[in-house]
Amino acid sequence: MEYFYDEQLRKYLVQFSRLFAGFITKTGKGRDGSIQNRQVPIHYGDITRMVAHIIKKQSENSILSTPVMSFYVTNLNPSPERRQNPVHIDRSLINERKFNNTTNQYENTIGDRFTVERLMPVPYDLSMQLDIYTSNANEKFQIIEQILMLFNPSVDLQTSSSPLDWTALTYVELLDDIVWDSRQIPVGDTETISVASLKFKMPIWISPPANVTRRKAVETIITNLHAVNELPDYDILETVSENDLATTFIITPYDYRIEIKNFKIRLTENLDGVYYDWSKLENAYTDEISDNSILTIKHRFGDSTGITGKIEKTSDPKVLNWVVDPADLYDNTIPNVDLIIDPSENYPGDGKMPDLATGQRYLLAADMPVNSPGWALPLADRFNTTWGQIEEDDLYLTEGTDTDPLNEPRWRIVPDAKANDIIEYNGTEWVIVFSSTSQNPEFVTSSLSNTQYRWSPEISEWQPTIDKVYYPGTWQINFRGQ
């Protein structure tokens, strides 16, 4: 067995001595009529010859000052009646609060996690004796009275403040064998100091060292809580059906999210632009990221399939590369769009968007405005008729007719396009090539950012297929790639 010493016996003795520290005696009136308070010191009685010689000032003629108390161990015996299963091992899962090194304060999130394995401690009964040295009966009366009123018949002790120390609580019991005076009666003319003795018993435990390991838990735990309003009277063992599924909680260590952009993975928490070293998550589950580590992402929680790719470390501890087989990516179902635009803010030729040209395709982030000169098309374009200069006041921004180019209105706007529609200019007019009323999933890529988007009919919204933030339950890392 390797060397191990935790000062356990010494800690019990220190706690015992603190029970009797601070007692005070009062003297009689002095020549000036004053009464003094004297604190009674306490010492461990088992001292070496050298220390005793120093205390006596290296002289056999010096006498011991009183009052004073000393204590020492008289017996240490096994306690078989308190012995439990000697081979029992208790396992506790410990979650530390996360410590912020910047603010030097603990936060309300989970930090490191450990598994503590405690071995069964060995019980003993520790017998102690307390000797009280006094020079007169009044000192003895004062000290003993203060002690005796504390023990009825015992005093509880807490030897540790650790929540994992299952031996922290014990007690000190005063035994019946009290020696009032060590001197013989009658005393005679000797100057022997009066010594009163009290005997105590303290149940103690000697604990072997605990085994502490860092926990390597699964990345996400899904807990289903089932609720039944009332059990039927005719069958109290009726199985809870799937319809009784009340709530699903997703538990992710540290509540981390990941952000993917251009196949670069970053670890975040509050979407505040702060990213963390991957070692914080890595150390909680494994020694290091291996060449076989993989990341799987899902469009939303509950999806049966997702996209999986290998993870590679980079020179930046906050960034991982995500290598995905192109065959596993989604193919576009709609031709690329040039831009994603807000038609109420921008229009062709405004300086931010290119001039009007055939084949331009835009994904709308908002409804097409009704009164927008920038999106109006002259009807002359549809009839190959050249119109003269038209003042802005002459614009009619309601949808016109195709009957007669000489009749009002002279201008025609885009059809009634809504947010999430895709429009295309065919050389004559803007047409809607994708309607947000579609109930089929679609995929399209923005040519400007090279980001692919997925149309989610269940929420009527375009979302990035890969480049976005993934919340707990929608991503999973397997560090061993199994």
C-alpha positions, 0 to 999 in steps of 0.5 A: 500500500502506498504511503497515506497520512491525513492527520485524522487522529490529530484532527480529533485531538485538536477538536477535543482540545477546543472543547476546553479552550477559553475557560476562565477563573476569577481570583480573590481580591488583591491588595488594591481590591481588584479581581482578575480573570485568568484564562485556563490554558490547555495542553496535550499531555504527552510531551517529550522530555526535551519540551518538558525541560524547556517549559520548566526553564531548564531548571528543576526548581521551577514550579508549574503555574496554575490553573492549567489543563492537560489531556492525553489518550488513554486507550484506542480500541476497535468498535465492532458494534459500529462496523459495517460492510468492510468492502462497501464502496459509495459512489457520489457524482459531484458537479462543481459550479463554474468558476469565472477566472475573469470575475473570480466568482462562481456562476450559476452554471455547471463546471467540472464534474467528478465521481468520488468513490469512498471506501468504508471507514474503520470504527474505533473508540478513542478514550481521553483523560483531562487533568485539571491542575489547580492551586486551591479549591476555589479554582477547581470549583470554577473550572469543573462547574463550567465543564460539567454543565456542558456534558449532559452527558455528551457534546456533538462535534463536527470534525469537517465541513466537507459535504463528502465527509461521511465521518464528520459528525461524532460526539464526546461523552463524559464517563462516570469515573471522575477523580476529584483529587489526586492527593491523599486525605488528609493532605498534610503539609505537602505542597503537591498540586491538586489534580482532578481527572475527567475521562471521556469517550469519543467514537471516531472513524479512520477513513482510507483515501477516496478515489476521485476521477473526472466524469466522462458523461454522455453529451446529451441526456434526454429525460422523458417525464410521463404524466397521468392525471388519474390512474383507473380504478379497475387496473392500477398497473395499467401501462402509461401510453405514449399519449401521456408523454408530458414533457421532454427535457434536453440536458446538455453539459454546461448548456453549450451551443455550437456555431458552424460557419464555413465548416468551422465549429466554435463553442458558445454559450449565450450567443454573445460572441464569446467562444470557449476553448474546446478543452472545456468540453473535451476534458469532461469526456475524454483525454483528447479529440482523436482522429476518429471524433465525429460531429452530427448535426440535425435540423431540429430536435427529434429528427431521425437523421442528420449530417455527420462529419469528422472533426479536426483540430486547428491551431486555434483552440477555440476552432475545429474543422468539420470535414463532411463528405460532399455526397452527404450534403443536401442538393439544391432543389431550386436554382441559386438566388443572387441575394437575400434582400429586404425589398422595402430597403433596396431595389435594382440600381440603388447602388447596393444592388446591380441594375435591372437585368434578365435572370436576376433572382432574389429571395425576399426577407420581407413583403414587397411594398405596395408603393415603391418606385424602385420596383415599378416597371414601365408598361412600355417595356412590355410593348416595346414602346419608348416613353418620354421622360415621366415625372415622379408625380406621374407614377401610378404604383398600382398594378396596371392592365395590359389592354392599352399602353396609352392608357393609364397606368404607365407603370406596373409593380412586381406581383403581390410577392410576400416574405420568403418568396423567390422572384425572378426578372424574365426580361419583361416583368418580375415573376414569383418562382417560389411561393412561401405557401409551398408545403414541401422542403426545398433547398437553395443557395445564395450566390453571394455568401455561398450559404445554402438555405432550407425551406421549412414548411412546418414553420414557414421559414428559410433557415441555413442548412449548415451555417448557423447556431445549434442548440442542445439536442440538435448536435452531438459529438462522439469523441471516439467516433463509435 
